Amino acid sequence: MYKSPSQTSLSEWNEYKIEICIALKAYQCSDADMLQFKKGEKILIDRSVKGHGSHMVFGRIGQREGFFPLDSSLVKLEEYVI
């Protein structure tokens, strides 16, 4: 059943949280499972994909995807609720 925004509780809105990282510097790796990126690129995080330990997250940049370290010296995390 459709709910208008005024009928939707804050806890229900949380399921629409989007996490994006901004690359603070380039990241390169020879592992095919890893996501390489350049400084300034925006990375969409997908936390539903698991693997590579707790300090690694799965991300996408356009058609490219893979794991990368969620390190504050490497990327700046931004969260949006839509």
N, C-alpha and C positions, 0 to 999 in steps of 0.2 A: 504494500500500500504506500502510495506517495505521501510524503510529509513535506509541508512547506518549511522553509528555514525557520519561521517563527514557532513551528511545532516540534522542532528538533532540539533535543537537549545537548548540552556541551559535551557530555560523554559520547554521544553518538557522532558528533562532529570530529572527535579525535581519530576516528577510523580513516579520516581523509587527510591525515598528516602527510606532508611530502617533505623529504629530507634531500637537500642538495648541498654538495660541497663545491667550494671554489678552490681550485688548485693554487697554492701559494708558490709552488715551484714545480718543475718538471719531475716526473717519476718514470723511470725506465726499468724494465725487468725482462729477462730472457724466458721466464716461465710463461707458457701459453695460456695458463689459467688466470694470469694477472692482467690488470688493466693499466696500460701506459697512458700518460697524459702530459700535456704541456701546461706551463704556467698560465693561469687565467681561464682555463677550460672549466665548464660547469659539469658536474657529475651527479646524475640522479641515483640515489641510493635505493637499493631493493633489499630490505632486511629479511624478506621471505626466503632468500637463497642462503643456505647455511654451508659452512665449510671453512677451512684454513684458519681456525682459531678465533678467539673472541676479539682480538685486536684488528681483524680483517673484516671488511664489508664488501658486498657485491655492488657494483655500480655500472652505469651505462652512460656513454657519451655518443649520441646518435646511434649508429649501428654497432659500435664497438662496446664490448662488455667484458667484465672480469672482476677479480678480487683486487683490493688495494688496502694498504694499511690506513686505518683511521687515526692519523697522527696529527696533532695540532700544529706541528712545525711544517707539515706537508700540505694540509688542506684546512679550510675554514668551513665548519658545519653551519648550515642555515636550515631552519625548520619553518614550514609554512602550513597553515591549516586552511583548507579550502572548503 
